[in-house]
Amino acid sequence: MLKTLACKHRSTVTKMARKYQATIATEHGPRVCFEARKERPGRKPLVARFGGIPLKRQRKAVIDDRLPAPAIRRRELVTRLLRGECEWCGQRAMVETHQVRKLAVLTAPGRQPPGWAALMAKMRRKTLIICAPCHQAIHGKPAATCTSALPESRMH
């Protein structure tokens, strides 16, 4: 603090210590501290003190340890991934993540969105946890058959 003040006032730390040093009365007796005081006309002055506390050891002090931190809940995406269920067809298998850049892409005006895009827009999520065959179907690649019910019938 004193070094900062010395730089600000283009002075030395010793001069700042002498300028801001004050002796205050405490319940433990007089203590030396650093005090910055801003006088205000018609009101109490603003006073900031640094130091002036007793550093005497307190033998009867009780140490209160903090309680252990509560368990952190998993983020929603992690929970969806660990569930291991395709959100489009409902199949329980190894899942992958399909992601779009913006939600606005899913609800572009002028055309009917595909079933997966409508599902993502309905959930208001940019990510969709899906099985590999559904993921390949989204990208228009020939996919292995998905044994579950058709994705569009599951939407309704």
ROZA-833500 format. One record per residue: residue number from 0; residue in three letters; x, y, z of N, C-alpha, C, O in turn. Coordinates in steps of 0.2 Angstrom, whole numbers. Atoms other than C-alpha are relative to their C-alpha. Layout:
<sites>
SITE|NUM|ALA|X|Y|Z|X|Y|Z|X|Y|Z|X|Y|Z .
...
</sites>
This chain:
<sites>
SITE|0|MET|4|-6|0|0|0|0|4|6|0|3|11|-4 .
SITE|1|LEU|-5|-6|-1|14|12|5|4|1|-7|5|7|-9 .
SITE|2|LYS|-4|0|6|24|8|-11|-5|3|-6|-3|7|-10 .
SITE|3|THR|5|-3|5|8|12|-22|-1|7|1|-1|11|-3 .
SITE|4|LEU|1|-7|-1|5|28|-13|7|4|-2|6|10|-4 .
SITE|5|ALA|-7|-4|2|24|33|-15|0|1|-7|3|6|-9 .
SITE|6|CYS|0|-1|8|23|30|-34|-5|5|-2|-3|9|-6 .
SITE|7|LYS|5|-5|2|7|40|-35|2|7|1|1|11|-3 .
SITE|8|HIS|-2|-7|-2|14|55|-26|7|1|-2|10|7|0 .
SITE|9|ARG|-7|0|2|32|52|-33|4|2|6|7|7|6 .
SITE|10|SER|-3|-1|-6|39|51|-16|3|-7|2|4|-11|-2 .
SITE|11|THR|-3|7|-3|47|37|-5|-5|-3|5|-9|0|7 .
SITE|12|VAL|4|4|-4|40|24|5|0|3|7|-5|3|11 .
SITE|13|THR|-1|-2|-7|47|31|21|-4|7|1|-7|7|6 .
SITE|14|LYS|4|-6|-1|39|48|18|-7|-1|0|-11|2|4 .
SITE|15|MET|8|2|0|22|40|15|-1|-3|7|-7|-2|9 .
SITE|16|ALA|1|3|-7|24|30|31|0|5|5|-5|5|10 .
SITE|17|ARG|0|-6|-5|28|46|41|-7|4|-1|-10|6|4 .
SITE|18|LYS|6|-4|2|13|55|32|-6|-3|3|-10|0|6 .
SITE|19|TYR|6|3|-1|0|42|35|0|-4|7|-5|-7|8 .
SITE|20|GLN|-1|3|-6|6|35|52|-5|3|5|-5|9|5 .
SITE|21|ALA|4|-3|-5|-7|37|66|0|-5|6|1|-11|5 .
SITE|22|THR|1|4|-6|-9|30|84|-7|1|2|-10|6|3 .
SITE|23|ILE|8|1|-2|-27|24|88|0|-3|7|4|-7|9 .
SITE|24|ALA|1|3|-7|-34|19|105|-5|-6|-2|-10|-5|-5 .
SITE|25|THR|4|6|1|-41|1|105|-1|-3|7|2|0|12 .
SITE|26|GLU|1|3|-7|-47|-10|119|6|-3|3|6|-5|9 .
SITE|27|HIS|-6|4|-3|-30|-18|120|5|6|1|11|4|2 .
SITE|28|GLY|-4|-5|-1|-22|-1|122|2|4|-7|-1|2|-12 .
SITE|29|PRO|-2|-4|6|-14|12|109|4|-5|-5|8|-9|-3 .
SITE|30|ARG|-3|4|6|-9|4|92|2|5|-5|-2|10|-6 .
SITE|31|VAL|-2|-4|5|0|11|78|-2|-3|-7|-2|-9|-8 .
SITE|32|CYS|3|2|7|-8|10|60|2|5|-5|4|11|-3 .
SITE|33|PHE|-1|-5|5|-8|19|44|-8|2|-1|-12|-2|-2 .
SITE|34|GLU|6|-2|0|-23|30|42|-1|5|-6|3|10|-6 .
SITE|35|ALA|2|-5|6|-30|40|26|-6|3|2|-11|-1|3 .
SITE|36|ARG|6|-4|-3|-42|53|31|-2|5|-6|2|9|-8 .
SITE|37|LYS|2|-5|4|-53|63|19|-5|4|3|-11|2|5 .
SITE|38|GLU|4|-5|-4|-61|78|27|-6|2|-5|-5|3|-11 .
SITE|39|ARG|6|-2|4|-79|83|20|-4|5|4|-5|4|10 .
SITE|40|PRO|3|-5|-4|-87|99|25|-8|-2|1|-11|-4|-3 .
SITE|41|GLY|7|1|-2|-103|97|35|-2|-8|2|-7|-9|4 .
SITE|42|ARG|1|7|-2|-101|78|37|6|-3|3|11|0|4 .
SITE|43|LYS|-6|3|-3|-90|65|45|5|-1|-5|4|-3|-11 .
SITE|44|PRO|-5|2|5|-73|62|37|0|-7|-2|-2|-11|2 .
SITE|45|LEU|-1|7|2|-70|46|27|7|-2|3|12|1|2 .
SITE|46|VAL|-6|2|-4|-57|36|37|1|-7|-3|-3|-11|-2 .
SITE|47|ALA|-2|6|2|-48|21|30|7|-2|4|12|2|4 .
SITE|48|ARG|-5|1|-4|-36|12|42|3|-7|-2|0|-12|-4 .
SITE|49|PHE|-3|6|1|-23|-2|39|5|-2|5|9|2|7 .
SITE|50|GLY|-4|2|-6|-16|-11|54|-4|2|6|-10|3|6 .
SITE|51|GLY|3|-2|-6|-19|-7|72|-4|-5|3|-8|-4|8 .
SITE|52|ILE|3|6|-4|-25|-24|77|5|-4|4|11|-4|2 .
SITE|53|PRO|-5|4|-4|-17|-34|91|2|-7|-3|-2|-10|-6 .
SITE|54|LEU|-3|6|3|-6|-48|85|2|-5|6|6|-10|5 .
SITE|55|LYS|-1|4|-5|-6|-56|102|-3|-7|-1|-9|-8|-3 .
SITE|56|ARG|2|7|1|-8|-75|102|-6|-1|5|-6|0|11 .
SITE|57|GLN|6|2|-4|-26|-81|108|0|-7|2|-1|-11|-3 .
SITE|58|ARG|-1|7|-1|-23|-97|117|-7|-4|1|-7|-10|0 .
SITE|59|LYS|7|3|-1|-42|-100|120|-4|0|-7|-10|-1|-7 .
SITE|60|ALA|3|-1|6|-46|-97|102|-3|-7|-3|1|-12|-2 .
SITE|61|VAL|3|6|3|-58|-110|94|1|0|-8|-1|5|-11 .
SITE|62|ILE|-1|0|8|-54|-115|76|-6|-4|-3|-7|-10|-1 .
SITE|63|ASP|6|3|3|-69|-118|66|2|-2|-7|3|2|-12 .
SITE|64|ASP|-1|2|7|-65|-129|50|-6|1|-4|-12|0|-1 .
SITE|65|ARG|6|-1|5|-76|-126|35|-3|-7|-1|1|-12|-1 .
SITE|66|LEU|3|6|2|-88|-139|31|2|-3|-7|4|2|-11 .
SITE|67|PRO|-2|2|7|-84|-150|16|-5|2|-5|-11|3|-4 .
SITE|68|ALA|4|-3|5|-90|-143|0|-5|-5|-2|-4|-11|-2 .
SITE|69|PRO|6|5|2|-107|-151|-6|3|-3|-7|6|0|-11 .
SITE|70|ALA|-2|3|6|-105|-163|-20|-3|4|-6|-8|7|-6 .
SITE|71|ILE|1|-4|6|-105|-154|-37|-5|-4|-5|-3|-10|-7 .
SITE|72|ARG|5|4|4|-120|-159|-48|3|0|-7|6|5|-9 .
SITE|73|ARG|-3|1|6|-115|-165|-65|-4|5|-5|-10|7|-4 .
SITE|74|ARG|3|-4|5|-119|-153|-80|-5|-4|-4|-4|-10|-4 .
SITE|75|GLU|6|3|3|-134|-157|-90|3|-4|-6|0|-10|-7 .
SITE|76|LEU|-2|3|6|-124|-162|-106|4|-7|3|3|-12|-1 .
SITE|77|VAL|-4|6|-3|-113|-175|-95|-5|-5|2|-4|-11|0 .
SITE|78|THR|5|4|-2|-129|-182|-88|-3|-4|-6|-4|-10|-6 .
SITE|79|ARG|3|2|6|-136|-184|-105|4|-5|-4|2|-11|-6 .
SITE|80|LEU|-5|5|3|-120|-193|-112|0|-6|4|0|-12|1 .
SITE|81|LEU|-1|6|-4|-119|-205|-97|-6|-4|0|-6|-10|2 .
SITE|82|ARG|6|4|0|-137|-210|-99|1|-5|-5|-2|-11|-5 .
SITE|83|GLY|-2|5|5|-131|-219|-115|-7|-1|-4|-7|-7|-7 .
SITE|84|GLU|6|1|4|-148|-217|-124|-1|5|-5|0|11|-4 .
SITE|85|CYS|1|-4|6|-151|-210|-141|-7|4|1|-12|2|3 .
SITE|86|GLU|6|-4|-1|-163|-195|-139|-4|1|-6|-10|3|-5 .
SITE|87|TRP|5|0|6|-170|-197|-157|-4|-6|0|-10|-6|-1 .
SITE|88|CYS|3|6|1|-174|-215|-157|-1|-4|6|-5|-9|6 .
SITE|89|GLY|1|4|-6|-173|-221|-139|4|-6|1|4|-9|6 .
SITE|90|GLN|-4|6|-1|-160|-235|-142|5|1|5|8|7|5 .
SITE|91|ARG|-6|0|-5|-148|-239|-128|6|-3|-3|6|-9|-5 .
SITE|92|ALA|-6|2|4|-131|-240|-137|5|5|2|5|10|6 .
SITE|93|MET|-5|-5|-1|-115|-231|-138|-2|6|-4|-5|6|-9 .
SITE|94|VAL|2|-6|2|-119|-213|-141|5|5|-3|11|5|-1 .
SITE|95|GLU|-4|-5|3|-112|-199|-151|-3|7|1|-9|7|3 .
SITE|96|THR|3|-7|-1|-115|-180|-150|0|4|-7|5|4|-11 .
SITE|97|HIS|1|-4|6|-122|-170|-165|-1|7|2|-5|8|7 .
SITE|98|GLN|0|-7|-2|-120|-151|-164|-1|4|-5|2|3|-11 .
SITE|99|VAL|0|-5|5|-125|-136|-173|3|6|3|3|7|9 .
SITE|100|ARG|-4|-6|-2|-117|-119|-172|-5|5|4|-4|8|9 .
SITE|101|LYS|5|-4|-3|-133|-109|-168|-7|-3|0|-9|-7|-4 .
SITE|102|LEU|7|3|0|-151|-113|-163|-4|3|-6|-9|0|-8 .
SITE|103|ALA|4|-3|6|-157|-101|-177|1|-4|-6|-4|-4|-10 .
SITE|104|VAL|-1|4|6|-150|-113|-190|-6|-6|0|-8|-8|-5 .
SITE|105|LEU|5|5|0|-163|-126|-184|-7|2|-2|-11|-2|-4 .
SITE|106|THR|6|-2|1|-178|-115|-186|0|5|-6|-4|11|-6 .
SITE|107|ALA|0|-5|6|-174|-106|-203|-7|0|-3|-10|-5|-4 .
SITE|108|PRO|7|-1|3|-190|-99|-211|0|-3|-7|5|-3|-10 .
SITE|109|GLY|0|2|7|-196|-106|-227|0|-7|-2|-2|-9|-7 .
SITE|110|ARG|0|7|1|-194|-124|-225|-1|-4|6|0|-2|12 .
SITE|111|GLN|2|4|-6|-200|-138|-214|7|-4|2|10|-7|-1 .
SITE|112|PRO|-7|3|-2|-185|-144|-203|-1|-7|1|-7|-10|2 .
SITE|113|PRO|0|7|-1|-181|-162|-202|-2|-2|7|-1|2|12 .
SITE|114|GLY|2|2|-6|-186|-172|-187|5|1|6|3|3|11 .
SITE|115|TRP|-5|-1|-5|-170|-171|-178|1|7|2|2|9|8 .
SITE|116|ALA|-1|-7|-1|-169|-152|-180|-6|2|4|-5|7|8 .
SITE|117|ALA|6|-2|-4|-187|-150|-173|1|-2|7|-1|1|11 .
SITE|118|LEU|-1|3|-7|-182|-161|-158|5|5|3|4|7|9 .
SITE|119|MET|-5|-4|-3|-166|-150|-155|-4|7|2|-2|10|7 .
SITE|120|ALA|3|-6|-1|-177|-134|-157|-5|0|6|-5|4|10 .
SITE|121|LYS|5|1|-6|-190|-141|-145|3|0|6|1|3|11 .
SITE|122|MET|-4|1|-6|-177|-145|-132|4|7|1|7|8|7 .
SITE|123|ARG|-4|-6|0|-168|-128|-136|7|-2|2|10|1|7 .
SITE|124|ARG|-6|2|-1|-152|-137|-136|4|0|-7|1|-2|-12 .
SITE|125|LYS|-5|0|6|-137|-135|-149|3|-7|-1|6|-9|-6 .
SITE|126|THR|-3|6|0|-132|-153|-145|-6|-6|0|-11|-5|4 .
SITE|127|LEU|5|6|0|-141|-170|-148|4|-6|1|9|-7|-3 .
SITE|128|ILE|-4|6|-2|-135|-186|-140|-4|-6|-4|-10|-7|-3 .
SITE|129|ILE|4|5|4|-139|-200|-153|5|-5|-1|11|-5|-1 .
SITE|130|CYS|-4|6|1|-133|-217|-158|3|1|-7|1|5|-11 .
SITE|131|ALA|-4|0|6|-121|-220|-173|-5|0|-6|-4|4|-11 .
SITE|132|PRO|5|0|6|-135|-225|-186|-4|6|-1|-4|8|-6 .
SITE|133|CYS|4|-6|1|-145|-210|-182|4|6|-2|2|10|-6 .
SITE|134|HIS|-5|-5|2|-130|-199|-183|2|0|-8|3|5|-11 .
SITE|135|GLN|-1|1|7|-126|-206|-200|-6|2|-4|-5|5|-10 .
SITE|136|ALA|6|-2|4|-144|-203|-206|0|7|0|-3|10|-5 .
SITE|137|ILE|0|-7|0|-143|-185|-201|5|3|-5|3|8|-8 .
SITE|138|HIS|-5|-2|4|-127|-183|-211|-1|-2|-7|2|-1|-12 .
SITE|139|GLY|2|3|7|-136|-192|-226|5|-5|-3|5|-7|-9 .
SITE|140|LYS|-5|5|2|-123|-206|-226|-4|-7|1|-9|-7|5 .
SITE|141|PRO|3|6|-1|-129|-224|-229|1|-3|7|7|-4|9 .
SITE|142|ALA|-1|2|-7|-132|-231|-211|-2|-7|1|-6|-10|-3 .
SITE|143|ALA|3|6|-2|-134|-247|-203|-7|1|3|-9|6|5 .
SITE|144|THR|7|-1|-2|-152|-250|-199|-1|1|8|3|-2|12 .
SITE|145|CYS|1|-1|-7|-158|-243|-182|-6|-4|2|-11|-4|-1 .
SITE|146|THR|5|5|-2|-168|-257|-173|-6|3|3|-11|0|4 .
SITE|147|SER|6|-2|-4|-179|-245|-163|-5|3|-5|-5|3|-11 .
SITE|148|ALA|6|-3|3|-195|-236|-168|3|6|-5|8|9|-3 .
SITE|149|LEU|-2|-5|4|-194|-223|-182|0|7|4|-4|8|8 .
SITE|150|PRO|-1|-6|-4|-188|-206|-175|-6|5|-1|-8|8|4 .
SITE|151|GLU|5|-5|1|-202|-196|-183|-6|-2|4|-10|2|7 .
SITE|152|SER|6|2|-4|-215|-207|-174|1|1|7|-4|2|11 .
SITE|153|ARG|-2|-2|-8|-206|-204|-157|-1|7|1|-2|9|7 .
SITE|154|MET|0|-7|-2|-207|-186|-159|-7|2|2|-8|7|6 .
SITE|155|HIS|7|-2|-1|-226|-185|-158|-3|-3|6|-8|-2|8 .
</sites>
